[in-house]
């Protein structure tokens, strides 16, 4: 018989109470993950009572029952069993959250469309949450999450509006009684909702598609397109045309015939380098403008200009003395 068996009941209870007050503290900040099937009832023991290590292997020890009928428990055994309970609970929660299977054995998956058109009301944009459509009257379609999961809410629920073009208007509930304010999900948009008992949805058109899943949905609305179009460049021409003309004082076209200029090419016009040092050549878009200083370009001997125009005959020239030579050159097909 140990000395504890001889301890009076009131002293034994006092010792047990003091040991617990001194060595047992409540678990701070621990919240079981959503979906846990067990409730954390026992405080986590952070400091072991002073006891013989052999006592901890006894399990829960029921003390000596006194004639009065009271019993005592070994604080070392209480400590060990309480700690083991917390470890088992934590391991269970970890296993539940890391498992590829949902706590109910299945994942919530939904794919549906709006049954009727319910245009947004400009005055009262929120519909009555209890107005459920029967396929004919206006109202919400329902995603019954908790019922399909056999009494479990979806901790995380991804919702995607598949369109084809219109927005969705959605309300959600965590208890099946009260609902969130209605929120809009645009065409192609996805949302993540937490702790979902049920959701209800509507759209301004019938047949607007919606998907929902506990597993993350990656919306396939962005794609990479590789262009097969070859950049268009300007191909080289196989030939060119060139000429020299006298820029008479009265003005004349560079040539008496029309010579088209290919797309992407330019004509180069130059005052011949052998023109007199003080002579000038005047270029303009008409004979009249060659005689107006404000409407013409002046070229000294050796000066040139490049023009991207459709035909050679668009250019008119004038010489300051009537004997200036004008050279021009352009690529030709």
VENHUHU-V690568 format. One record per residue. N is the residue number from 1. RES is the residue in one letter. NEAR is the number of other ideal C-beta (glycine too) atoms within 10 Angstrom. D_CENTER is the distance of its C-alpha to the mean C-alpha in whole Angstrom. Layout:
n=N res=RES near=NEAR d_center=D_CENTER
n=N res=RES near=NEAR d_center=D_CENTER
//
This chain:
n=1 res=X near=6 d_center=72
n=2 res=X near=8 d_center=70
n=3 res=X near=6 d_center=70
n=4 res=X near=15 d_center=67
n=5 res=X near=10 d_center=69
n=6 res=X near=10 d_center=72
n=7 res=X near=16 d_center=70
n=8 res=X near=9 d_center=71
n=9 res=X near=17 d_center=68
n=10 res=X near=11 d_center=67
n=11 res=X near=12 d_center=67
n=12 res=X near=21 d_center=65
n=13 res=X near=16 d_center=62
n=14 res=X near=12 d_center=62
n=15 res=X near=15 d_center=62
n=16 res=X near=17 d_center=59
n=17 res=X near=11 d_center=57
n=18 res=X near=12 d_center=58
n=19 res=X near=18 d_center=56
n=20 res=X near=15 d_center=53
n=21 res=X near=8 d_center=53
n=22 res=X near=12 d_center=53
n=23 res=X near=16 d_center=51
n=24 res=X near=19 d_center=48
n=25 res=X near=11 d_center=45
n=26 res=X near=10 d_center=42
n=27 res=X near=13 d_center=39
n=28 res=X near=8 d_center=37
n=29 res=X near=4 d_center=33
n=30 res=X near=12 d_center=33
n=31 res=X near=9 d_center=31
n=32 res=X near=15 d_center=31
n=33 res=X near=12 d_center=27
n=34 res=X near=16 d_center=26
n=35 res=X near=16 d_center=28
n=36 res=X near=15 d_center=31
n=37 res=X near=10 d_center=34
n=38 res=X near=12 d_center=36
n=39 res=X near=8 d_center=37
n=40 res=X near=16 d_center=38
n=41 res=X near=8 d_center=42
n=42 res=X near=17 d_center=43
n=43 res=X near=14 d_center=43
n=44 res=X near=18 d_center=42
n=45 res=X near=22 d_center=45
n=46 res=X near=12 d_center=44
n=47 res=X near=10 d_center=48
n=48 res=X near=15 d_center=50
n=49 res=X near=22 d_center=54
n=50 res=X near=10 d_center=57
n=51 res=X near=16 d_center=58
n=52 res=X near=8 d_center=60
n=53 res=X near=8 d_center=57
n=54 res=X near=8 d_center=59
n=55 res=X near=17 d_center=59
n=56 res=X near=18 d_center=55
n=57 res=X near=10 d_center=56
n=58 res=X near=11 d_center=58
n=59 res=X near=11 d_center=55
n=60 res=X near=10 d_center=55
n=61 res=X near=16 d_center=59
n=62 res=X near=11 d_center=61
n=63 res=X near=18 d_center=64
n=64 res=X near=15 d_center=67
n=65 res=X near=11 d_center=68
n=66 res=X near=13 d_center=71
n=67 res=X near=6 d_center=73
n=68 res=X near=7 d_center=71
n=69 res=X near=7 d_center=69
n=70 res=X near=13 d_center=66
n=71 res=X near=12 d_center=64
n=72 res=X near=20 d_center=62
n=73 res=X near=15 d_center=59
n=74 res=X near=23 d_center=58
n=75 res=X near=24 d_center=56
n=76 res=X near=21 d_center=55
n=77 res=X near=20 d_center=54
n=78 res=X near=19 d_center=52
n=79 res=X near=21 d_center=50
n=80 res=X near=21 d_center=49
n=81 res=X near=18 d_center=49
n=82 res=X near=16 d_center=46
n=83 res=X near=16 d_center=44
n=84 res=X near=12 d_center=44
n=85 res=X near=16 d_center=43
n=86 res=X near=17 d_center=40
n=87 res=X near=11 d_center=39
n=88 res=X near=11 d_center=39
n=89 res=X near=19 d_center=37
n=90 res=X near=14 d_center=34
n=91 res=X near=10 d_center=35
n=92 res=X near=15 d_center=34
n=93 res=X near=20 d_center=31
n=94 res=X near=11 d_center=30
n=95 res=X near=9 d_center=31
n=96 res=X near=18 d_center=29
n=97 res=X near=13 d_center=26
n=98 res=X near=7 d_center=26
n=99 res=X near=9 d_center=27
n=100 res=X near=6 d_center=25
n=101 res=X near=9 d_center=27
n=102 res=X near=17 d_center=26
n=103 res=X near=17 d_center=29
n=104 res=X near=13 d_center=30
n=105 res=X near=9 d_center=30
n=106 res=X near=13 d_center=28
n=107 res=X near=13 d_center=24
n=108 res=X near=21 d_center=23
n=109 res=X near=12 d_center=22
n=110 res=X near=19 d_center=22
n=111 res=X near=11 d_center=21
n=112 res=X near=14 d_center=23
n=113 res=X near=14 d_center=23
n=114 res=X near=22 d_center=25
n=115 res=X near=20 d_center=28
n=116 res=X near=18 d_center=29
n=117 res=X near=14 d_center=28
n=118 res=X near=22 d_center=28
n=119 res=X near=12 d_center=27
n=120 res=X near=15 d_center=26
n=121 res=X near=9 d_center=29
n=122 res=X near=6 d_center=29
n=123 res=X near=4 d_center=31
n=124 res=X near=8 d_center=30
n=125 res=X near=11 d_center=27
n=126 res=X near=12 d_center=27
n=127 res=X near=18 d_center=29
n=128 res=X near=10 d_center=31
n=129 res=X near=17 d_center=29
n=130 res=X near=9 d_center=32
n=131 res=X near=13 d_center=32
n=132 res=X near=13 d_center=32
n=133 res=X near=18 d_center=32
n=134 res=X near=8 d_center=35
n=135 res=X near=9 d_center=33
n=136 res=X near=8 d_center=36
n=137 res=X near=11 d_center=35
n=138 res=X near=13 d_center=32
n=139 res=X near=20 d_center=30
n=140 res=X near=25 d_center=27
n=141 res=X near=21 d_center=26
n=142 res=X near=15 d_center=26
n=143 res=X near=21 d_center=24
n=144 res=X near=14 d_center=27
n=145 res=X near=24 d_center=25
n=146 res=X near=18 d_center=28
n=147 res=X near=12 d_center=31
n=148 res=X near=15 d_center=29
n=149 res=X near=20 d_center=29
n=150 res=X near=10 d_center=32
n=151 res=X near=7 d_center=32
n=152 res=X near=20 d_center=29
n=153 res=X near=20 d_center=26
n=154 res=X near=29 d_center=22
n=155 res=X near=15 d_center=21
n=156 res=X near=14 d_center=17
n=157 res=X near=23 d_center=16
n=158 res=X near=18 d_center=13
n=159 res=X near=23 d_center=13
n=160 res=X near=22 d_center=12
n=161 res=X near=24 d_center=14
n=162 res=X near=17 d_center=15
n=163 res=X near=19 d_center=17
n=164 res=X near=11 d_center=19
n=165 res=X near=10 d_center=18
n=166 res=X near=18 d_center=19
n=167 res=X near=17 d_center=17
n=168 res=X near=26 d_center=18
n=169 res=X near=22 d_center=20
n=170 res=X near=24 d_center=20
n=171 res=X near=19 d_center=22
n=172 res=X near=24 d_center=22
n=173 res=X near=19 d_center=25
n=174 res=X near=17 d_center=26
n=175 res=X near=11 d_center=29
n=176 res=X near=13 d_center=30
n=177 res=X near=9 d_center=32
n=178 res=X near=10 d_center=30
n=179 res=X near=21 d_center=26
n=180 res=X near=15 d_center=23
n=181 res=X near=8 d_center=23
n=182 res=X near=19 d_center=22
n=183 res=X near=12 d_center=18
n=184 res=X near=13 d_center=16
n=185 res=X near=18 d_center=13
n=186 res=X near=12 d_center=13
n=187 res=X near=16 d_center=13
n=188 res=X near=15 d_center=11
n=189 res=X near=15 d_center=9
n=190 res=X near=18 d_center=8
n=191 res=X near=17 d_center=10
n=192 res=X near=10 d_center=12
n=193 res=X near=18 d_center=15
n=194 res=X near=12 d_center=18
n=195 res=X near=16 d_center=22
n=196 res=X near=23 d_center=22
n=197 res=X near=20 d_center=26
n=198 res=X near=22 d_center=25
n=199 res=X near=24 d_center=22
n=200 res=X near=24 d_center=24
n=201 res=X near=25 d_center=22
n=202 res=X near=26 d_center=23
n=203 res=X near=28 d_center=22
n=204 res=X near=15 d_center=24
n=205 res=X near=16 d_center=25
n=206 res=X near=15 d_center=27
n=207 res=X near=13 d_center=25
n=208 res=X near=23 d_center=21
n=209 res=X near=16 d_center=20
n=210 res=X near=23 d_center=18
n=211 res=X near=16 d_center=17
n=212 res=X near=24 d_center=17
n=213 res=X near=17 d_center=17
n=214 res=X near=19 d_center=18
n=215 res=X near=13 d_center=17
n=216 res=X near=9 d_center=13
n=217 res=X near=16 d_center=12
n=218 res=X near=10 d_center=10
n=219 res=X near=13 d_center=9
n=220 res=X near=9 d_center=11
n=221 res=X near=12 d_center=11
n=222 res=X near=7 d_center=10
n=223 res=X near=5 d_center=13
n=224 res=X near=4 d_center=16
n=225 res=X near=5 d_center=19
n=226 res=X near=4 d_center=22
n=227 res=X near=6 d_center=24
n=228 res=X near=5 d_center=28
n=229 res=X near=5 d_center=29
n=230 res=X near=6 d_center=32
n=231 res=X near=5 d_center=32
n=232 res=X near=7 d_center=35
n=233 res=X near=7 d_center=38
n=234 res=X near=10 d_center=41
n=235 res=X near=9 d_center=44
n=236 res=X near=8 d_center=47
n=237 res=X near=13 d_center=50
n=238 res=X near=8 d_center=53
n=239 res=X near=7 d_center=56
n=240 res=X near=10 d_center=56
n=241 res=X near=14 d_center=59
n=242 res=X near=11 d_center=61
n=243 res=X near=13 d_center=64
n=244 res=X near=12 d_center=66
n=245 res=X near=17 d_center=67
n=246 res=X near=13 d_center=70
n=247 res=X near=29 d_center=68
n=248 res=X near=14 d_center=71
n=249 res=X near=14 d_center=71
n=250 res=X near=11 d_center=71
n=251 res=X near=19 d_center=67
n=252 res=X near=18 d_center=67
n=253 res=X near=16 d_center=64
n=254 res=X near=21 d_center=63
n=255 res=X near=15 d_center=64
n=256 res=X near=8 d_center=66
n=257 res=X near=8 d_center=64
n=258 res=X near=11 d_center=60
n=259 res=X near=15 d_center=58
n=260 res=X near=12 d_center=54
n=261 res=X near=19 d_center=51
n=262 res=X near=14 d_center=49
n=263 res=X near=8 d_center=45
n=264 res=X near=13 d_center=44
n=265 res=X near=16 d_center=47
n=266 res=X near=15 d_center=49
n=267 res=X near=22 d_center=53
n=268 res=X near=13 d_center=54
n=269 res=X near=23 d_center=57
n=270 res=X near=19 d_center=60
n=271 res=X near=26 d_center=63
n=272 res=X near=17 d_center=65
n=273 res=X near=11 d_center=66
n=274 res=X near=9 d_center=70
n=275 res=X near=23 d_center=70
n=276 res=X near=11 d_center=72
n=277 res=X near=6 d_center=70
n=278 res=X near=9 d_center=71
n=279 res=X near=19 d_center=70
n=280 res=X near=19 d_center=66
n=281 res=X near=27 d_center=64
n=282 res=X near=24 d_center=62
n=283 res=X near=21 d_center=60
n=284 res=X near=18 d_center=58
n=285 res=X near=14 d_center=57
n=286 res=X near=13 d_center=60
n=287 res=X near=14 d_center=64
n=288 res=X near=11 d_center=64
n=289 res=X near=17 d_center=61
n=290 res=X near=25 d_center=63
n=291 res=X near=15 d_center=66
n=292 res=X near=11 d_center=63
n=293 res=X near=9 d_center=62
n=294 res=X near=5 d_center=59
n=295 res=X near=13 d_center=58
n=296 res=X near=21 d_center=59
n=297 res=X near=14 d_center=58
n=298 res=X near=12 d_center=60
n=299 res=X near=23 d_center=61
n=300 res=X near=13 d_center=63
n=301 res=X near=18 d_center=65
n=302 res=X near=11 d_center=62
n=303 res=X near=15 d_center=59
n=304 res=X near=12 d_center=57
n=305 res=X near=15 d_center=54
n=306 res=X near=11 d_center=51
n=307 res=X near=17 d_center=50
n=308 res=X near=10 d_center=47
n=309 res=X near=13 d_center=49
n=310 res=X near=11 d_center=50
n=311 res=X near=15 d_center=54
n=312 res=X near=21 d_center=57
n=313 res=X near=15 d_center=59
n=314 res=X near=15 d_center=56
n=315 res=X near=20 d_center=58
n=316 res=X near=20 d_center=61
n=317 res=X near=26 d_center=63
n=318 res=X near=23 d_center=66
n=319 res=X near=24 d_center=68
n=320 res=X near=16 d_center=70
n=321 res=X near=13 d_center=73
n=322 res=X near=12 d_center=73
n=323 res=X near=13 d_center=73
n=324 res=X near=25 d_center=70
n=325 res=X near=18 d_center=68
n=326 res=X near=24 d_center=64
n=327 res=X near=17 d_center=63
n=328 res=X near=21 d_center=59
n=329 res=X near=16 d_center=57
n=330 res=X near=23 d_center=54
n=331 res=X near=17 d_center=53
n=332 res=X near=15 d_center=54
n=333 res=X near=9 d_center=53
//
